[in-house]
Amino acid sequence: MTAQTAAIAAATLPQTNRHEAAELATAQHAAMLAVLRGLDDSAWDRPTDCARWTVRNVVAHVVGSLADGAHLVTTVRHTIAGRRKHRELGPLDALNEAQVDDRRGWPAARLLEDFERLAPKAVRARRRVPGVVRRIKVPASMPMPPGTPMGYLFDVIYIRDVWMHRIDISRAVGQPFVADPADAKVVAQVIRDLGRRWQGPTVRLELSGEGSWLLGSGDPSTSVSTDAVEYCRLLSGRNARPTYTLTGDESVRQLLDAARIEF
C-alpha cells in the first residue's frame, strides 16, 4: 500500500465519543504525571511558552481544570473569580488564570497529589454528563467556532489541552518530548478540525510518526510532510516554525502557516 492510498480524509474522521475520550484522557493524565514526577525542584519555576506561566503555573492550570471537570461548583467559582480579578483578559483566559490563582505557589508534591486525586474524578464526571448538556452550545464569548457543543469541550479540547501542556513542560525544562501511544488520537482530532475548515487546494499532509491525512477533497495536488508536534504548536498559536517538505503548490505553505485550531 502506498502512502497516498493510506492517507485519510481528515474532515471525515469521527469526533472522539465520550467513552473513547475517557480512555484517552486517562492515558494523557498518566503521561503527564510521568513527566511531572521526573522534574527536579529547579524545573518548576522555569518559564514556558504560555505567556505569564511557569511550569508550576501550567500544572496549577491543568489541576484546576481537573477540579472544574470533577465539580461543577468549582467551575462556577473559577468563572466568577476570573471575571472579577482578571478583567483585562477574555473569559476563557480569565477562567484559566483563576485556576492558577487557587494553587499559585503550591509546592510540587501538593500539586501532584491534587492531580492524582482529581484526574479520575474528572474523567468519570465528564463521561457522565448527559446528552442534553453535551448538546448545549458554548457561550459566544468563548473562543470557539459558533455552535460548538459542550460535548466537544469534554471529549476533545480538555484532552488536547493536557497533551499540549505536556509539550510545553518538556520544552521548558529542556527534555525531549516523549510520545505516548495515545498521542496519535489527539493529533488526529486536531487534524480533523483543520480538515473541516480547510479552504485551499487538496493536500496530502504527513505528520512525522502520527499519520497521513487529506485536507480538502479529490486527488491531492500537493504533498507536505512536517513534524507533528511543531505543527500542532503552530496551530495552537504558539511561536513555532515547522519545516515543510513540500511537493506541488507552494502557496500551501502560507495556508498551513496561517491555520489556527482551538486548544
C-alpha positions in Angstrom: 0.0 0.0 0.0 1.4 3.4 -0.9 1.5 6.4 1.4 -1.0 8.2 -0.8 -3.5 5.3 -0.5 -3.1 5.3 3.3 -3.9 8.9 3.7 -7.3 9.5 5.3 -9.7 12.4 4.5 -9.3 14.5 7.7 -12.7 16.1 7.5 -14.4 12.6 7.6 -12.8 11.5 10.8 -15.4 11.0 13.6 -15.2 13.1 16.7 -14.0 11.2 19.8 -17.0 9.9 21.7 -17.4 10.1 25.5 -16.2 6.5 26.1 -13.1 6.9 23.8 -12.5 10.3 25.5 -12.4 8.7 28.9 -9.8 6.2 27.9 -7.8 8.9 26.1 -7.9 11.4 28.9 -6.8 8.7 31.4 -3.8 7.9 29.1 -2.9 11.6 28.8 -3.1 12.1 32.5 -0.8 9.2 33.1 1.7 10.5 30.5 1.6 14.0 32.1 2.2 12.6 35.6 5.2 10.6 34.3 6.8 13.9 33.1 6.0 15.7 36.3 7.4 13.0 38.5 10.7 13.3 36.7 11.2 17.0 37.3 13.7 18.3 39.8 13.0 21.2 42.1 14.5 23.9 39.9 12.3 22.9 36.9 9.0 24.0 38.4 9.7 27.7 38.2 11.1 27.8 34.7 9.2 29.9 32.1 7.1 28.1 29.5 5.7 29.0 26.0 2.5 30.1 27.8 2.6 33.8 28.5 2.8 34.7 32.2 3.1 31.0 33.2 5.9 28.9 34.7 5.9 25.2 34.8 4.3 25.4 38.2 1.6 27.7 36.8 0.9 25.4 33.9 0.4 22.4 36.2 -1.8 24.5 38.5 -4.0 25.3 35.5 -4.2 21.7 34.5 -5.1 20.6 38.0 -7.6 23.5 38.2 -9.2 22.3 35.0 -9.5 18.8 36.5 -11.2 20.3 39.5 -13.6 22.1 37.2 -14.3 18.8 35.5 -14.9 17.0 38.7 -17.1 19.6 40.4 -19.5 22.0 38.6 -19.4 24.3 41.6 -15.7 24.8 41.1 -16.2 25.8 37.5 -18.7 28.4 38.6 -16.4 29.7 41.3 -13.5 30.0 38.8 -15.6 31.7 36.3 -16.8 34.3 38.7 -13.3 34.8 40.2 -11.8 35.2 36.8 -14.2 37.9 35.8 -13.6 39.8 39.0 -9.8 39.5 39.2 -8.8 39.4 35.6 -11.0 41.9 33.8 -8.2 42.6 31.3 -8.5 39.0 29.9 -11.1 37.3 27.8 -13.5 34.9 29.6 -11.5 31.7 28.9 -8.1 33.2 29.8 -9.6 34.7 33.0 -11.1 31.3 34.0 -7.7 29.7 33.4 -5.9 32.4 35.5 -8.4 31.8 38.3 -7.5 28.1 38.2 -3.8 29.1 38.7 -4.7 31.6 41.4 -6.2 28.8 43.5 -2.9 26.9 43.5 -0.3 29.7 43.0 2.9 28.9 44.8 1.9 25.4 45.8 4.8 23.0 46.2 5.3 20.3 43.6 4.3 17.5 45.9 0.9 19.1 46.7 0.2 19.7 43.0 1.0 16.2 42.1 -1.2 14.9 45.0 -4.1 17.0 43.8 -3.6 15.9 40.2 -3.7 12.2 41.1 -6.8 12.7 43.3 -8.8 14.8 40.8 -7.9 13.2 37.4 -10.0 10.0 37.8 -12.9 12.1 39.2 -12.8 14.5 36.3 -12.8 11.6 33.7 -15.8 10.0 35.4 -17.7 13.2 35.7 -17.2 14.3 32.1 -18.1 10.9 30.8 -21.4 11.0 32.7 -22.5 14.4 31.5 -26.0 13.8 30.0 -26.6 14.3 26.3 -28.9 17.3 26.8 -26.0 19.2 28.5 -23.5 18.0 25.9 -25.6 19.5 23.1 -25.7 23.0 24.7 -23.7 25.5 22.7 -20.7 27.1 24.3 -21.2 30.8 25.1 -20.5 33.2 22.2 -17.8 34.9 24.4 -15.7 31.7 24.3 -13.0 31.4 21.6 -14.7 28.6 19.8 -16.5 28.3 16.4 -20.2 29.4 16.6 -22.4 26.5 17.5 -19.7 24.4 19.2 -21.4 22.0 21.7 -20.3 21.5 25.2 -19.5 17.8 24.4 -16.7 19.0 22.2 -15.0 20.6 25.2 -15.4 17.5 27.3 -14.3 14.9 24.7 -11.7 16.8 22.7 -10.5 20.2 24.0 -9.7 19.2 27.6 -7.7 16.2 26.4 -5.9 18.3 23.7 -5.0 20.9 26.4 -3.3 18.4 28.6 -1.3 17.0 25.6 -0.1 20.4 24.5 0.9 21.4 28.1 2.9 18.2 28.3 4.8 19.6 25.3 5.1 23.0 26.9 6.6 21.5 30.1 9.1 19.3 28.2 10.3 22.3 26.2 10.6 24.5 29.3 12.8 22.0 31.1 14.9 21.1 28.1 13.8 17.5 27.9 12.9 15.7 24.7 9.2 15.2 24.3 8.4 11.5 24.9 5.5 10.4 22.8 2.8 8.2 24.2 0.7 5.8 22.0 -2.4 7.7 22.9 -1.0 10.9 21.3 -1.9 9.8 17.8 -5.6 10.1 18.5 -5.1 13.5 20.0 -3.3 14.7 16.8 -5.9 13.1 14.6 -8.6 15.2 16.3 -6.5 18.3 15.7 -6.2 17.5 12.0 -9.9 16.6 11.8 -10.6 20.2 12.8 -8.1 21.5 10.3 -9.6 19.4 7.6 -13.2 20.6 8.3 -12.0 24.2 7.9 -9.6 23.8 5.1 -10.3 26.1 2.1 -7.2 25.6 0.0 -6.2 23.0 -2.6 -6.3 19.4 -1.7 -3.2 18.5 0.2 -1.8 15.2 1.5 -0.3 16.1 4.9 2.0 13.7 6.6 2.9 14.4 10.2 6.0 12.6 11.5 5.1 9.5 13.4 1.4 10.2 13.6 -0.1 9.5 10.2 -1.2 10.9 6.8 -4.3 12.9 6.0 -6.0 14.6 3.1 -7.0 18.2 3.5 -9.7 19.0 1.0 -11.4 16.6 -1.4 -10.4 14.9 -4.5 -6.9 14.0 -5.6 -4.2 15.9 -3.8 -2.3 18.5 -5.9 0.3 18.9 -3.1 2.1 16.7 -0.6 3.6 18.1 2.6 5.4 16.4 5.4 6.4 18.1 8.7 6.9 17.4 12.4 3.6 16.6 14.2 4.5 18.4 17.5 5.9 21.5 15.9 3.0 21.9 13.5 0.4 21.4 16.3 2.3 24.0 18.3 1.8 26.4 15.4 -1.9 25.5 15.0 -2.3 26.4 18.7 -0.8 29.9 18.2 2.5 29.2 19.8 5.7 30.6 18.4 6.6 27.6 16.3 8.4 27.3 13.0 7.7 23.9 11.4 9.8 22.9 8.5 7.8 21.7 5.5 9.0 19.2 2.8 6.6 20.2 0.0 5.9 18.9 -3.5 3.4 20.8 -5.5 1.6 24.2 -4.9 4.0 26.4 -3.0 1.1 28.7 -1.8 0.1 25.9 0.5 3.0 26.9 2.8 1.2 30.2 3.6 -2.1 28.4 4.2 -0.6 25.9 6.6 1.2 28.7 8.5 -1.9 30.8 8.8 -4.2 28.0 10.1 -5.2 28.0 13.7 -7.1 25.4 15.8 -8.5 25.8 19.3 -6.5 24.1 22.1 
